[in-house]
Amino acid sequence: MKFQVGDKVKFLNDVGGGFISKIESPSLVYVSTTDGFEIPISTGELIKIEAKNVTANFFDEDFGKKEKLSPEDIQEIEEDAKYTSLLHKKSKDLNEGISIAFVPQDQLRTLFGLIDIMVINNSRFNVLFSFFLKDEEKFEGQDYDAIEAYSSYFLDSIDRDDLSKWLEGNVQALFYGQKMDKLISPVNEFFKIKGSKLFQENGFKEIDVLGKKAFVHQLSDLKYQTLISKTEQTANIQSAELSRDIEKALGIKKSLIENHKIGLLEAEIDLHISAIDPDYQKLEKQEILQMQIDYFEKTLEDAMIHQYTKLIYIHGIGNGTLKNELRRILRTYPDIQVKEAAFNSYGYGAIEVHIHYR
């Protein structure tokens, strides 16, 4: 049983109880008792009698009404909320949306020790989510709850031997706000993470909202999430299978790889910096290269999620640096074949990527 700060509990093997005031680890919490003492206790010796978490807000008549908090209350919330980001602020390191984070407990030796799995809600909306992991041909539910705006949620602490179980799955989510001009369509995203990235030192980067080094994988990006009109007529249209012409007419944003679709499960991606960022003149050479590589990896991962089989990457001729970097990254994928793209169409400036699915 998982606990959060504010949950009311009773002692399993003793008289009395209180509420969770601090969470030290998934198996050890602090309970503030009715007589004013704060004691550490194993979660196995507690029974939750009333949950106080953000999920209840969706069914609370008073949700959204402002409650005045003293400076002491605010400080206590910020210090004790282990399972949410400390400051509830927007991350500058992440895109707006939902991500999964792998956080090494040993921040000095990131390739050793246990790993905490977190879901990060880097959006201005409260999110109600469910999280599944793929086990062969089935999906196993891992957790469901709600995450406040600009917060993170603790899923589990795992041994590195169990990492492979967390590399493929699905997340579903609903976005909620007090006042919304347009609704956001629910998220139903499948993800597949390349395991080798979690065994590289440079794969773990400092994430501002966590205050720790972590490997983060984007699950949904609001930039590409469909906006649903508040009119019933448009909402009904959007809930149906839309053709490309209707999508364009309604201004619906598609997944990243669909913006480059040229055929059935085929896409063409131009990696020239002018196609990625029109304001590239202000960038240094190394910044340009990194932006091209980042866009390449994002489109490749999105293509794999949506089961694309053929991708054309236009890298240009230049000095060959970008082309060599693309081939280096692609060699780390066992189910991908690479060859030069058709010369009569692209000259020496593109590669053709074929993705095979087992």
Protein Blocks (a to p, Z undefined) as FASTA:
>chain_A
ZZdehiacddfkbgcddddfbdfbfkbccdddfkopacdddfklcccfbdcdfklmmmgf
kgoiacdddfklmmmmmmmmmmbcfklpacfkbccddddddddfblmlmmgcjddddddd
dbfbdcdddddddehjaccdfbdcdddehiaddfbdcdfklmmmmmgccdddddddfbdf
bacddddddddddfklmmcfklpccdfklopacddddfbdfklgccddfbfklmmmmmmc
cdfklmmmnopacdfklmmgcbehiacddfbfklmmmklmmpcfklmmmmmmmmmmmmmm
mmmmnopabdcddebjmnolmmmmmmmmmmmpmkbccddddfklnommbccdddddZZ
